[in-house]
Amino acid sequence: MNKYNILAGSSLLTGIVMFVFGQIASFMGRESDMTNISIKTLLGEDHLNWIKSIPLLFLKSKADTFVNAPIYIILIGAGIIIFILNGIFRKD
């Protein structure tokens, strides 16, 4: 295993564990904050003011969607993308 497989696997596993933990907590009737964690909540809104200054509207909306998306979706997506890119550009 190379370092990209480890990075992709750990990202994918972390995202899945966060999602499953949130689902188990909601199944048990507890309010879970795992589904509400996003980049915006981690960094704070003060550090994301640069998004408002993006001149192109579609890029601004995409960046805003990415920043507000749950972190487990971003982790799972990043893991899948790294696995695919590693499969395409792997050196034997």
PyMOL Python script that loads the backbone (N, CA, C, O; Angstrom):
from pymol import cmd

cmd.read_pdbstr("""\
ATOM      1  N   MET A   1       0.845  -1.190   0.000  1.00  0.00           N
ATOM      2  CA  MET A   1       0.000   0.000   0.000  1.00  0.00           C
ATOM      3  C   MET A   1       0.882   1.242   0.000  1.00  0.00           C
ATOM      4  O   MET A   1       1.836   1.355   0.769  1.00  0.00           O
ATOM      5  N   ASN A   2       0.539   2.152  -0.871  1.00  0.00           N
ATOM      6  CA  ASN A   2       1.288   3.395  -0.869  1.00  0.00           C
ATOM      7  C   ASN A   2       0.562   4.449  -0.025  1.00  0.00           C
ATOM      8  O   ASN A   2      -0.514   4.197   0.516  1.00  0.00           O
ATOM      9  N   LYS A   3       1.163   5.608   0.071  1.00  0.00           N
ATOM     10  CA  LYS A   3       0.631   6.638   0.965  1.00  0.00           C
ATOM     11  C   LYS A   3      -0.723   7.174   0.496  1.00  0.00           C
ATOM     12  O   LYS A   3      -1.521   7.622   1.320  1.00  0.00           O
ATOM     13  N   TYR A   4      -0.993   7.138  -0.798  1.00  0.00           N
ATOM     14  CA  TYR A   4      -2.284   7.626  -1.287  1.00  0.00           C
ATOM     15  C   TYR A   4      -3.418   6.659  -0.947  1.00  0.00           C
ATOM     16  O   TYR A   4      -4.535   7.088  -0.659  1.00  0.00           O
ATOM     17  N   ASN A   5      -3.137   5.375  -0.981  1.00  0.00           N
ATOM     18  CA  ASN A   5      -4.143   4.396  -0.557  1.00  0.00           C
ATOM     19  C   ASN A   5      -4.454   4.543   0.923  1.00  0.00           C
ATOM     20  O   ASN A   5      -5.611   4.440   1.330  1.00  0.00           O
ATOM     21  N   ILE A   6      -3.427   4.783   1.729  1.00  0.00           N
ATOM     22  CA  ILE A   6      -3.640   4.982   3.164  1.00  0.00           C
ATOM     23  C   ILE A   6      -4.434   6.251   3.417  1.00  0.00           C
ATOM     24  O   ILE A   6      -5.344   6.263   4.246  1.00  0.00           O
ATOM     25  N   LEU A   7      -4.090   7.329   2.699  1.00  0.00           N
ATOM     26  CA  LEU A   7      -4.822   8.588   2.841  1.00  0.00           C
ATOM     27  C   LEU A   7      -6.285   8.436   2.428  1.00  0.00           C
ATOM     28  O   LEU A   7      -7.185   8.893   3.132  1.00  0.00           O
ATOM     29  N   ALA A   8      -6.513   7.798   1.294  1.00  0.00           N
ATOM     30  CA  ALA A   8      -7.877   7.606   0.810  1.00  0.00           C
ATOM     31  C   ALA A   8      -8.671   6.687   1.727  1.00  0.00           C
ATOM     32  O   ALA A   8      -9.835   6.955   2.025  1.00  0.00           O
ATOM     33  N   GLY A   9      -8.051   5.616   2.170  1.00  0.00           N
ATOM     34  CA  GLY A   9      -8.736   4.685   3.059  1.00  0.00           C
ATOM     35  C   GLY A   9      -9.084   5.302   4.396  1.00  0.00           C
ATOM     36  O   GLY A   9     -10.174   5.081   4.924  1.00  0.00           O
ATOM     37  N   SER A  10      -8.159   6.078   4.949  1.00  0.00           N
ATOM     38  CA  SER A  10      -8.450   6.708   6.239  1.00  0.00           C
ATOM     39  C   SER A  10      -9.509   7.796   6.102  1.00  0.00           C
ATOM     40  O   SER A  10     -10.333   7.967   6.999  1.00  0.00           O
ATOM     41  N   SER A  11      -9.500   8.524   5.006  1.00  0.00           N
ATOM     42  CA  SER A  11     -10.529   9.533   4.776  1.00  0.00           C
ATOM     43  C   SER A  11     -11.898   8.876   4.610  1.00  0.00           C
ATOM     44  O   SER A  11     -12.884   9.325   5.195  1.00  0.00           O
ATOM     45  N   LEU A  12     -11.949   7.834   3.827  1.00  0.00           N
ATOM     46  CA  LEU A  12     -13.194   7.109   3.604  1.00  0.00           C
ATOM     47  C   LEU A  12     -13.705   6.481   4.896  1.00  0.00           C
ATOM     48  O   LEU A  12     -14.894   6.573   5.204  1.00  0.00           O
ATOM     49  N   LEU A  13     -12.820   5.850   5.645  1.00  0.00           N
ATOM     50  CA  LEU A  13     -13.208   5.208   6.893  1.00  0.00           C
ATOM     51  C   LEU A  13     -13.686   6.233   7.921  1.00  0.00           C
ATOM     52  O   LEU A  13     -14.674   5.994   8.615  1.00  0.00           O
ATOM     53  N   THR A  14     -13.003   7.359   8.026  1.00  0.00           N
ATOM     54  CA  THR A  14     -13.417   8.397   8.971  1.00  0.00           C
ATOM     55  C   THR A  14     -14.790   8.941   8.621  1.00  0.00           C
ATOM     56  O   THR A  14     -15.622   9.140   9.507  1.00  0.00           O
ATOM     57  N   GLY A  15     -15.037   9.183   7.341  1.00  0.00           N
ATOM     58  CA  GLY A  15     -16.343   9.668   6.924  1.00  0.00           C
ATOM     59  C   GLY A  15     -17.452   8.677   7.200  1.00  0.00           C
ATOM     60  O   GLY A  15     -18.533   9.059   7.648  1.00  0.00           O
ATOM     61  N   ILE A  16     -17.193   7.402   6.934  1.00  0.00           N
ATOM     62  CA  ILE A  16     -18.206   6.365   7.175  1.00  0.00           C
ATOM     63  C   ILE A  16     -18.475   6.212   8.668  1.00  0.00           C
ATOM     64  O   ILE A  16     -19.627   6.064   9.079  1.00  0.00           O
ATOM     65  N   VAL A  17     -17.421   6.247   9.484  1.00  0.00           N
ATOM     66  CA  VAL A  17     -17.602   6.122  10.933  1.00  0.00           C
ATOM     67  C   VAL A  17     -18.410   7.299  11.477  1.00  0.00           C
ATOM     68  O   VAL A  17     -19.285   7.112  12.322  1.00  0.00           O
ATOM     69  N   MET A  18     -18.119   8.509  10.996  1.00  0.00           N
ATOM     70  CA  MET A  18     -18.878   9.683  11.444  1.00  0.00           C
ATOM     71  C   MET A  18     -20.350   9.564  11.056  1.00  0.00           C
ATOM     72  O   MET A  18     -21.231   9.901  11.847  1.00  0.00           O
ATOM     73  N   PHE A  19     -20.619   9.082   9.834  1.00  0.00           N
ATOM     74  CA  PHE A  19     -21.999   8.925   9.382  1.00  0.00           C
ATOM     75  C   PHE A  19     -22.730   7.863  10.195  1.00  0.00           C
ATOM     76  O   PHE A  19     -23.859   8.080  10.634  1.00  0.00           O
ATOM     77  N   VAL A  20     -22.088   6.717  10.396  1.00  0.00           N
ATOM     78  CA  VAL A  20     -22.720   5.619  11.140  1.00  0.00           C
ATOM     79  C   VAL A  20     -22.962   6.028  12.590  1.00  0.00           C
ATOM     80  O   VAL A  20     -24.015   5.722  13.150  1.00  0.00           O
ATOM     81  N   PHE A  21     -22.002   6.715  13.203  1.00  0.00           N
ATOM     82  CA  PHE A  21     -22.171   7.166  14.576  1.00  0.00           C
ATOM     83  C   PHE A  21     -23.367   8.112  14.692  1.00  0.00           C
ATOM     84  O   PHE A  21     -24.152   8.011  15.635  1.00  0.00           O
ATOM     85  N   GLY A  22     -23.505   9.035  13.726  1.00  0.00           N
ATOM     86  CA  GLY A  22     -24.656   9.940  13.733  1.00  0.00           C
ATOM     87  C   GLY A  22     -25.970   9.216  13.549  1.00  0.00           C
ATOM     88  O   GLY A  22     -26.971   9.584  14.164  1.00  0.00           O
ATOM     89  N   GLN A  23     -25.985   8.181  12.703  1.00  0.00           N
ATOM     90  CA  GLN A  23     -27.204   7.413  12.486  1.00  0.00           C
ATOM     91  C   GLN A  23     -27.577   6.585  13.713  1.00  0.00           C
ATOM     92  O   GLN A  23     -28.752   6.481  14.065  1.00  0.00           O
ATOM     93  N   ILE A  24     -26.578   5.999  14.357  1.00  0.00           N
ATOM     94  CA  ILE A  24     -26.855   5.230  15.574  1.00  0.00           C
ATOM     95  C   ILE A  24     -27.374   6.142  16.672  1.00  0.00           C
ATOM     96  O   ILE A  24     -28.299   5.777  17.398  1.00  0.00           O
ATOM     97  N   ALA A  25     -26.786   7.328  16.799  1.00  0.00           N
ATOM     98  CA  ALA A  25     -27.239   8.275  17.819  1.00  0.00           C
ATOM     99  C   ALA A  25     -28.668   8.732  17.552  1.00  0.00           C
ATOM    100  O   ALA A  25     -29.455   8.865  18.489  1.00  0.00           O
ATOM    101  N   SER A  26     -29.014   8.972  16.301  1.00  0.00           N
ATOM    102  CA  SER A  26     -30.383   9.389  16.001  1.00  0.00           C
ATOM    103  C   SER A  26     -31.362   8.224  16.173  1.00  0.00           C
ATOM    104  O   SER A  26     -32.514   8.439  16.548  1.00  0.00           O
ATOM    105  N   PHE A  27     -30.915   6.996  15.902  1.00  0.00           N
ATOM    106  CA  PHE A  27     -31.757   5.827  16.110  1.00  0.00           C
ATOM    107  C   PHE A  27     -32.064   5.638  17.592  1.00  0.00           C
ATOM    108  O   PHE A  27     -33.162   5.217  17.955  1.00  0.00           O
ATOM    109  N   MET A  28     -31.097   5.949  18.441  1.00  0.00           N
ATOM    110  CA  MET A  28     -31.285   5.816  19.884  1.00  0.00           C
ATOM    111  C   MET A  28     -32.059   7.000  20.466  1.00  0.00           C
ATOM    112  O   MET A  28     -32.337   7.029  21.665  1.00  0.00           O
ATOM    113  N   GLY A  29     -32.399   7.953  19.645  1.00  0.00           N
ATOM    114  CA  GLY A  29     -33.187   9.093  20.111  1.00  0.00           C
ATOM    115  C   GLY A  29     -32.366  10.233  20.659  1.00  0.00           C
ATOM    116  O   GLY A  29     -32.922  11.161  21.248  1.00  0.00           O
ATOM    117  N   ARG A  30     -31.074  10.194  20.485  1.00  0.00           N
ATOM    118  CA  ARG A  30     -30.208  11.273  20.956  1.00  0.00           C
ATOM    119  C   ARG A  30     -29.948  12.245  19.818  1.00  0.00           C
ATOM    120  O   ARG A  30     -29.882  11.870  18.648  1.00  0.00           O
ATOM    121  N   GLU A  31     -29.805  13.489  20.199  1.00  0.00           N
ATOM    122  CA  GLU A  31     -29.476  14.509  19.211  1.00  0.00           C
ATOM    123  C   GLU A  31     -27.972  14.468  18.964  1.00  0.00           C
ATOM    124  O   GLU A  31     -27.184  14.659  19.891  1.00  0.00           O
ATOM    125  N   SER A  32     -27.574  14.223  17.734  1.00  0.00           N
ATOM    126  CA  SER A  32     -26.160  14.093  17.400  1.00  0.00           C
ATOM    127  C   SER A  32     -25.698  15.319  16.638  1.00  0.00           C
ATOM    128  O   SER A  32     -26.385  15.800  15.737  1.00  0.00           O
ATOM    129  N   ASP A  33     -24.543  15.814  17.001  1.00  0.00           N
ATOM    130  CA  ASP A  33     -23.951  16.934  16.283  1.00  0.00           C
ATOM    131  C   ASP A  33     -23.062  16.471  15.140  1.00  0.00           C
ATOM    132  O   ASP A  33     -22.467  17.298  14.450  1.00  0.00           O
ATOM    133  N   MET A  34     -22.962  15.180  14.929  1.00  0.00           N
ATOM    134  CA  MET A  34     -22.092  14.668  13.878  1.00  0.00           C
ATOM    135  C   MET A  34     -22.593  15.056  12.488  1.00  0.00           C
ATOM    136  O   MET A  34     -21.792  15.229  11.569  1.00  0.00           O
ATOM    137  N   THR A  35     -23.883  15.190  12.329  1.00  0.00           N
ATOM    138  CA  THR A  35     -24.401  15.558  11.019  1.00  0.00           C
ATOM    139  C   THR A  35     -24.331  17.057  10.783  1.00  0.00           C
ATOM    140  O   THR A  35     -24.488  17.508   9.648  1.00  0.00           O
ATOM    141  N   ASN A  36     -24.101  17.835  11.827  1.00  0.00           N
ATOM    142  CA  ASN A  36     -24.059  19.288  11.689  1.00  0.00           C
ATOM    143  C   ASN A  36     -22.651  19.839  11.574  1.00  0.00           C
ATOM    144  O   ASN A  36     -22.483  21.053  11.452  1.00  0.00           O
ATOM    145  N   ILE A  37     -21.640  18.996  11.610  1.00  0.00           N
ATOM    146  CA  ILE A  37     -20.263  19.467  11.511  1.00  0.00           C
ATOM    147  C   ILE A  37     -19.949  19.755  10.046  1.00  0.00           C
ATOM    148  O   ILE A  37     -20.102  18.891   9.182  1.00  0.00           O
ATOM    149  N   SER A  38     -19.513  20.967   9.786  1.00  0.00           N
ATOM    150  CA  SER A  38     -19.108  21.367   8.442  1.00  0.00           C
ATOM    151  C   SER A  38     -17.828  22.179   8.551  1.00  0.00           C
ATOM    152  O   SER A  38     -17.360  22.471   9.651  1.00  0.00           O
ATOM    153  N   ILE A  39     -17.271  22.539   7.417  1.00  0.00           N
ATOM    154  CA  ILE A  39     -16.068  23.375   7.428  1.00  0.00           C
ATOM    155  C   ILE A  39     -16.384  24.726   8.050  1.00  0.00           C
ATOM    156  O   ILE A  39     -15.547  25.316   8.733  1.00  0.00           O
ATOM    157  N   LYS A  40     -17.582  25.204   7.814  1.00  0.00           N
ATOM    158  CA  LYS A  40     -17.990  26.501   8.374  1.00  0.00           C
ATOM    159  C   LYS A  40     -18.030  26.459   9.897  1.00  0.00           C
ATOM    160  O   LYS A  40     -17.629  27.426  10.546  1.00  0.00           O
ATOM    161  N   THR A  41     -18.503  25.364  10.479  1.00  0.00           N
ATOM    162  CA  THR A  41     -18.545  25.266  11.941  1.00  0.00           C
ATOM    163  C   THR A  41     -17.161  25.003  12.528  1.00  0.00           C
ATOM    164  O   THR A  41     -16.887  25.401  13.660  1.00  0.00           O
ATOM    165  N   LEU A  42     -16.288  24.338  11.774  1.00  0.00           N
ATOM    166  CA  LEU A  42     -14.945  24.080  12.275  1.00  0.00           C
ATOM    167  C   LEU A  42     -14.071  25.324  12.272  1.00  0.00           C
ATOM    168  O   LEU A  42     -13.371  25.598  13.247  1.00  0.00           O
ATOM    169  N   LEU A  43     -14.109  26.081  11.171  1.00  0.00           N
ATOM    170  CA  LEU A  43     -13.242  27.249  11.044  1.00  0.00           C
ATOM    171  C   LEU A  43     -13.871  28.523  11.593  1.00  0.00           C
ATOM    172  O   LEU A  43     -13.166  29.415  12.063  1.00  0.00           O
ATOM    173  N   GLY A  44     -15.168  28.606  11.534  1.00  0.00           N
ATOM    174  CA  GLY A  44     -15.845  29.828  11.933  1.00  0.00           C
ATOM    175  C   GLY A  44     -16.120  30.688  10.713  1.00  0.00           C
ATOM    176  O   GLY A  44     -15.405  30.617   9.714  1.00  0.00           O
ATOM    177  N   GLU A  45     -17.149  31.489  10.801  1.00  0.00           N
ATOM    178  CA  GLU A  45     -17.564  32.285   9.652  1.00  0.00           C
ATOM    179  C   GLU A  45     -16.593  33.424   9.354  1.00  0.00           C
ATOM    180  O   GLU A  45     -16.543  33.918   8.227  1.00  0.00           O
ATOM    181  N   ASP A  46     -15.823  33.843  10.356  1.00  0.00           N
ATOM    182  CA  ASP A  46     -14.877  34.939  10.141  1.00  0.00           C
ATOM    183  C   ASP A  46     -13.769  34.562   9.160  1.00  0.00           C
ATOM    184  O   ASP A  46     -13.273  35.419   8.428  1.00  0.00           O
ATOM    185  N   HIS A  47     -13.378  33.290   9.139  1.00  0.00           N
ATOM    186  CA  HIS A  47     -12.300  32.849   8.257  1.00  0.00           C
ATOM    187  C   HIS A  47     -12.784  32.532   6.850  1.00  0.00           C
ATOM    188  O   HIS A  47     -11.975  32.194   5.986  1.00  0.00           O
ATOM    189  N   LEU A  48     -14.060  32.632   6.608  1.00  0.00           N
ATOM    190  CA  LEU A  48     -14.612  32.295   5.291  1.00  0.00           C
ATOM    191  C   LEU A  48     -15.201  33.502   4.579  1.00  0.00           C
ATOM    192  O   LEU A  48     -16.029  33.344   3.681  1.00  0.00           O
ATOM    193  N   ASN A  49     -14.791  34.696   4.959  1.00  0.00           N
ATOM    194  CA  ASN A  49     -15.300  35.904   4.309  1.00  0.00           C
ATOM    195  C   ASN A  49     -14.809  36.037   2.871  1.00  0.00           C
ATOM    196  O   ASN A  49     -15.402  36.780   2.088  1.00  0.00           O
ATOM    197  N   TRP A  50     -13.753  35.343   2.513  1.00  0.00           N
ATOM    198  CA  TRP A  50     -13.232  35.417   1.160  1.00  0.00           C
ATOM    199  C   TRP A  50     -14.217  34.854   0.145  1.00  0.00           C
ATOM    200  O   TRP A  50     -14.139  35.187  -1.038  1.00  0.00           O
ATOM    201  N   ILE A  51     -15.137  34.012   0.583  1.00  0.00           N
ATOM    202  CA  ILE A  51     -16.123  33.440  -0.341  1.00  0.00           C
ATOM    203  C   ILE A  51     -17.047  34.531  -0.874  1.00  0.00           C
ATOM    204  O   ILE A  51     -17.478  34.475  -2.026  1.00  0.00           O
ATOM    205  N   LYS A  52     -17.348  35.514  -0.046  1.00  0.00           N
ATOM    206  CA  LYS A  52     -18.223  36.603  -0.490  1.00  0.00           C
ATOM    207  C   LYS A  52     -17.571  37.461  -1.557  1.00  0.00           C
ATOM    208  O   LYS A  52     -18.271  38.147  -2.302  1.00  0.00           O
ATOM    209  N   SER A  53     -16.242  37.441  -1.651  1.00  0.00           N
ATOM    210  CA  SER A  53     -15.546  38.283  -2.628  1.00  0.00           C
ATOM    211  C   SER A  53     -15.274  37.569  -3.950  1.00  0.00           C
ATOM    212  O   SER A  53     -14.632  38.148  -4.827  1.00  0.00           O
ATOM    213  N   ILE A  54     -15.734  36.346  -4.120  1.00  0.00           N
ATOM    214  CA  ILE A  54     -15.554  35.639  -5.393  1.00  0.00           C
ATOM    215  C   ILE A  54     -16.441  36.312  -6.439  1.00  0.00           C
ATOM    216  O   ILE A  54     -17.647  36.444  -6.231  1.00  0.00           O
ATOM    217  N   PRO A  55     -15.854  36.741  -7.567  1.00  0.00           N
ATOM    218  CA  PRO A  55     -16.644  37.511  -8.533  1.00  0.00           C
ATOM    219  C   PRO A  55     -17.658  36.686  -9.337  1.00  0.00           C
ATOM    220  O   PRO A  55     -18.710  37.210  -9.702  1.00  0.00           O
ATOM    221  N   LEU A  56     -17.375  35.443  -9.615  1.00  0.00           N
ATOM    222  CA  LEU A  56     -18.282  34.636 -10.424  1.00  0.00           C
ATOM    223  C   LEU A  56     -19.328  33.984  -9.530  1.00  0.00           C
ATOM    224  O   LEU A  56     -18.995  33.317  -8.551  1.00  0.00           O
ATOM    225  N   LEU A  57     -20.590  34.183  -9.874  1.00  0.00           N
ATOM    226  CA  LEU A  57     -21.693  33.737  -9.034  1.00  0.00           C
ATOM    227  C   LEU A  57     -21.737  32.218  -8.891  1.00  0.00           C
ATOM    228  O   LEU A  57     -21.992  31.713  -7.798  1.00  0.00           O
ATOM    229  N   PHE A  58     -21.492  31.477  -9.984  1.00  0.00           N
ATOM    230  CA  PHE A  58     -21.578  30.019  -9.883  1.00  0.00           C
ATOM    231  C   PHE A  58     -20.434  29.455  -9.039  1.00  0.00           C
ATOM    232  O   PHE A  58     -20.624  28.456  -8.345  1.00  0.00           O
ATOM    233  N   LEU A  59     -19.251  30.076  -9.083  1.00  0.00           N
ATOM    234  CA  LEU A  59     -18.161  29.623  -8.210  1.00  0.00           C
ATOM    235  C   LEU A  59     -18.445  29.961  -6.757  1.00  0.00           C
ATOM    236  O   LEU A  59     -18.110  29.196  -5.853  1.00  0.00           O
ATOM    237  N   LYS A  60     -19.065  31.110  -6.543  1.00  0.00           N
ATOM    238  CA  LYS A  60     -19.427  31.499  -5.181  1.00  0.00           C
ATOM    239  C   LYS A  60     -20.433  30.532  -4.595  1.00  0.00           C
ATOM    240  O   LYS A  60     -20.315  30.150  -3.431  1.00  0.00           O
ATOM    241  N   SER A  61     -21.426  30.127  -5.384  1.00  0.00           N
ATOM    242  CA  SER A  61     -22.436  29.196  -4.878  1.00  0.00           C
ATOM    243  C   SER A  61     -21.842  27.809  -4.647  1.00  0.00           C
ATOM    244  O   SER A  61     -22.211  27.134  -3.686  1.00  0.00           O
ATOM    245  N   LYS A  62     -20.918  27.371  -5.523  1.00  0.00           N
ATOM    246  CA  LYS A  62     -20.270  26.063  -5.336  1.00  0.00           C
ATOM    247  C   LYS A  62     -19.394  26.062  -4.085  1.00  0.00           C
ATOM    248  O   LYS A  62     -19.402  25.096  -3.322  1.00  0.00           O
ATOM    249  N   ALA A  63     -18.637  27.143  -3.874  1.00  0.00           N
ATOM    250  CA  ALA A  63     -17.787  27.234  -2.684  1.00  0.00           C
ATOM    251  C   ALA A  63     -18.634  27.286  -1.419  1.00  0.00           C
ATOM    252  O   ALA A  63     -18.281  26.683  -0.405  1.00  0.00           O
ATOM    253  N   ASP A  64     -19.748  28.004  -1.477  1.00  0.00           N
ATOM    254  CA  ASP A  64     -20.638  28.088  -0.315  1.00  0.00           C
ATOM    255  C   ASP A  64     -21.273  26.732  -0.012  1.00  0.00           C
ATOM    256  O   ASP A  64     -21.421  26.363   1.153  1.00  0.00           O
ATOM    257  N   THR A  65     -21.647  25.993  -1.049  1.00  0.00           N
ATOM    258  CA  THR A  65     -22.197  24.656  -0.863  1.00  0.00           C
ATOM    259  C   THR A  65     -21.159  23.718  -0.253  1.00  0.00           C
ATOM    260  O   THR A  65     -21.480  22.936   0.642  1.00  0.00           O
ATOM    261  N   PHE A  66     -19.918  23.793  -0.732  1.00  0.00           N
ATOM    262  CA  PHE A  66     -18.846  22.946  -0.216  1.00  0.00           C
ATOM    263  C   PHE A  66     -18.563  23.241   1.251  1.00  0.00           C
ATOM    264  O   PHE A  66     -18.367  22.323   2.047  1.00  0.00           O
ATOM    265  N   VAL A  67     -18.543  24.515   1.606  1.00  0.00           N
ATOM    266  CA  VAL A  67     -18.232  24.916   2.977  1.00  0.00           C
ATOM    267  C   VAL A  67     -19.354  24.532   3.935  1.00  0.00           C
ATOM    268  O   VAL A  67     -19.085  24.242   5.101  1.00  0.00           O
ATOM    269  N   ASN A  68     -20.595  24.523   3.480  1.00  0.00           N
ATOM    270  CA  ASN A  68     -21.735  24.196   4.331  1.00  0.00           C
ATOM    271  C   ASN A  68     -22.107  22.718   4.325  1.00  0.00           C
ATOM    272  O   ASN A  68     -22.986  22.307   5.082  1.00  0.00           O
ATOM    273  N   ALA A  69     -21.454  21.907   3.482  1.00  0.00           N
ATOM    274  CA  ALA A  69     -21.763  20.478   3.403  1.00  0.00           C
ATOM    275  C   ALA A  69     -21.269  19.768   4.664  1.00  0.00           C
ATOM    276  O   ALA A  69     -20.264  20.174   5.248  1.00  0.00           O
ATOM    277  N   PRO A  70     -21.959  18.724   5.083  1.00  0.00           N
ATOM    278  CA  PRO A  70     -21.468  17.951   6.241  1.00  0.00           C
ATOM    279  C   PRO A  70     -20.084  17.378   5.960  1.00  0.00           C
ATOM    280  O   PRO A  70     -19.791  16.951   4.843  1.00  0.00           O
ATOM    281  N   ILE A  71     -19.250  17.376   6.973  1.00  0.00           N
ATOM    282  CA  ILE A  71     -17.850  16.978   6.799  1.00  0.00           C
ATOM    283  C   ILE A  71     -17.722  15.509   6.414  1.00  0.00           C
ATOM    284  O   ILE A  71     -16.762  15.139   5.737  1.00  0.00           O
ATOM    285  N   TYR A  72     -18.673  14.657   6.831  1.00  0.00           N
ATOM    286  CA  TYR A  72     -18.553  13.245   6.466  1.00  0.00           C
ATOM    287  C   TYR A  72     -18.762  13.046   4.971  1.00  0.00           C
ATOM    288  O   TYR A  72     -18.176  12.132   4.391  1.00  0.00           O
ATOM    289  N   ILE A  73     -19.573  13.870   4.337  1.00  0.00           N
ATOM    290  CA  ILE A  73     -19.754  13.770   2.886  1.00  0.00           C
ATOM    291  C   ILE A  73     -18.479  14.191   2.169  1.00  0.00           C
ATOM    292  O   ILE A  73     -18.092  13.579   1.173  1.00  0.00           O
ATOM    293  N   ILE A  74     -17.827  15.230   2.671  1.00  0.00           N
ATOM    294  CA  ILE A  74     -16.581  15.695   2.075  1.00  0.00           C
ATOM    295  C   ILE A  74     -15.489  14.638   2.239  1.00  0.00           C
ATOM    296  O   ILE A  74     -14.723  14.393   1.308  1.00  0.00           O
ATOM    297  N   LEU A  75     -15.412  14.014   3.407  1.00  0.00           N
ATOM    298  CA  LEU A  75     -14.396  12.982   3.639  1.00  0.00           C
ATOM    299  C   LEU A  75     -14.619  11.758   2.761  1.00  0.00           C
ATOM    300  O   LEU A  75     -13.669  11.224   2.187  1.00  0.00           O
ATOM    301  N   ILE A  76     -15.857  11.314   2.653  1.00  0.00           N
ATOM    302  CA  ILE A  76     -16.157  10.152   1.801  1.00  0.00           C
ATOM    303  C   ILE A  76     -15.865  10.476   0.341  1.00  0.00           C
ATOM    304  O   ILE A  76     -15.274   9.664  -0.371  1.00  0.00           O
ATOM    305  N   GLY A  77     -16.276  11.647  -0.101  1.00  0.00           N
ATOM    306  CA  GLY A  77     -16.011  12.053  -1.479  1.00  0.00           C
ATOM    307  C   GLY A  77     -14.527  12.181  -1.771  1.00  0.00           C
ATOM    308  O   GLY A  77     -14.062  11.759  -2.830  1.00  0.00           O
ATOM    309  N   ALA A  78     -13.774  12.764  -0.834  1.00  0.00           N
ATOM    310  CA  ALA A  78     -12.321  12.894  -1.028  1.00  0.00           C
ATOM    311  C   ALA A  78     -11.657  11.524  -1.079  1.00  0.00           C
ATOM    312  O   ALA A  78     -10.757  11.304  -1.889  1.00  0.00           O
ATOM    313  N   GLY A  79     -12.088  10.603  -0.227  1.00  0.00           N
ATOM    314  CA  GLY A  79     -11.523   9.258  -0.251  1.00  0.00           C
ATOM    315  C   GLY A  79     -11.777   8.551  -1.572  1.00  0.00           C
ATOM    316  O   GLY A  79     -10.883   7.901  -2.114  1.00  0.00           O
ATOM    317  N   ILE A  80     -12.985   8.674  -2.086  1.00  0.00           N
ATOM    318  CA  ILE A  80     -13.319   8.037  -3.371  1.00  0.00           C
ATOM    319  C   ILE A  80     -12.516   8.660  -4.505  1.00  0.00           C
ATOM    320  O   ILE A  80     -12.001   7.945  -5.364  1.00  0.00           O
ATOM    321  N   ILE A  81     -12.405   9.981  -4.516  1.00  0.00           N
ATOM    322  CA  ILE A  81     -11.656  10.669  -5.578  1.00  0.00           C
ATOM    323  C   ILE A  81     -10.177  10.292  -5.529  1.00  0.00           C
ATOM    324  O   ILE A  81      -9.566  10.069  -6.574  1.00  0.00           O
ATOM    325  N   ILE A  82      -9.590  10.216  -4.328  1.00  0.00           N
ATOM    326  CA  ILE A  82      -8.179   9.838  -4.217  1.00  0.00           C
ATOM    327  C   ILE A  82      -7.971   8.398  -4.668  1.00  0.00           C
ATOM    328  O   ILE A  82      -6.978   8.104  -5.333  1.00  0.00           O
ATOM    329  N   PHE A  83      -8.883   7.493  -4.322  1.00  0.00           N
ATOM    330  CA  PHE A  83      -8.784   6.106  -4.800  1.00  0.00           C
ATOM    331  C   PHE A  83      -8.826   6.046  -6.325  1.00  0.00           C
ATOM    332  O   PHE A  83      -8.038   5.328  -6.940  1.00  0.00           O
ATOM    333  N   ILE A  84      -9.736   6.792  -6.931  1.00  0.00           N
ATOM    334  CA  ILE A  84      -9.862   6.777  -8.400  1.00  0.00           C
ATOM    335  C   ILE A  84      -8.618   7.363  -9.051  1.00  0.00           C
ATOM    336  O   ILE A  84      -8.070   6.775  -9.984  1.00  0.00           O
ATOM    337  N   LEU A  85      -8.164   8.528  -8.563  1.00  0.00           N
ATOM    338  CA  LEU A  85      -6.975   9.143  -9.144  1.00  0.00           C
ATOM    339  C   LEU A  85      -5.727   8.278  -8.957  1.00  0.00           C
ATOM    340  O   LEU A  85      -4.870   8.214  -9.838  1.00  0.00           O
ATOM    341  N   ASN A  86      -5.634   7.622  -7.816  1.00  0.00           N
ATOM    342  CA  ASN A  86      -4.509   6.729  -7.584  1.00  0.00           C
ATOM    343  C   ASN A  86      -4.562   5.525  -8.527  1.00  0.00           C
ATOM    344  O   ASN A  86      -3.519   5.044  -8.971  1.00  0.00           O
ATOM    345  N   GLY A  87      -5.742   5.044  -8.831  1.00  0.00           N
ATOM    346  CA  GLY A  87      -5.875   3.934  -9.764  1.00  0.00           C
ATOM    347  C   GLY A  87      -5.516   4.338 -11.177  1.00  0.00           C
ATOM    348  O   GLY A  87      -4.955   3.541 -11.930  1.00  0.00           O
ATOM    349  N   ILE A  88      -5.834   5.572 -11.545  1.00  0.00           N
ATOM    350  CA  ILE A  88      -5.527   6.032 -12.906  1.00  0.00           C
ATOM    351  C   ILE A  88      -4.046   6.336 -13.075  1.00  0.00           C
ATOM    352  O   ILE A  88      -3.443   5.931 -14.068  1.00  0.00           O
ATOM    353  N   PHE A  89      -3.455   7.039 -12.126  1.00  0.00           N
ATOM    354  CA  PHE A  89      -2.092   7.525 -12.253  1.00  0.00           C
ATOM    355  C   PHE A  89      -1.060   6.702 -11.492  1.00  0.00           C
ATOM    356  O   PHE A  89       0.049   7.179 -11.254  1.00  0.00           O
ATOM    357  N   ARG A  90      -1.399   5.488 -11.111  1.00  0.00           N
ATOM    358  CA  ARG A  90      -0.491   4.631 -10.349  1.00  0.00           C
ATOM    359  C   ARG A  90       0.699   4.220 -11.216  1.00  0.00           C
ATOM    360  O   ARG A  90       0.557   3.893 -12.394  1.00  0.00           O
ATOM    361  N   LYS A  91       1.859   4.249 -10.600  1.00  0.00           N
ATOM    362  CA  LYS A  91       3.068   3.792 -11.280  1.00  0.00           C
ATOM    363  C   LYS A  91       3.398   2.392 -10.774  1.00  0.00           C
ATOM    364  O   LYS A  91       3.562   2.178  -9.573  1.00  0.00           O
ATOM    365  N   ASP A  92       3.490   1.468 -11.676  1.00  0.00           N
ATOM    366  CA  ASP A  92       3.787   0.067 -11.276  1.00  0.00           C
ATOM    367  C   ASP A  92       5.243  -0.176 -11.091  1.00  0.00           C
ATOM    368  O   ASP A  92       5.646  -1.290 -10.759  1.00  0.00           O
TER     369      ASP A  92
END
""", "prot")
cmd.dss("prot")
cmd.show_as("cartoon", "prot")
cmd.util.cbc("prot")
cmd.orient("prot")
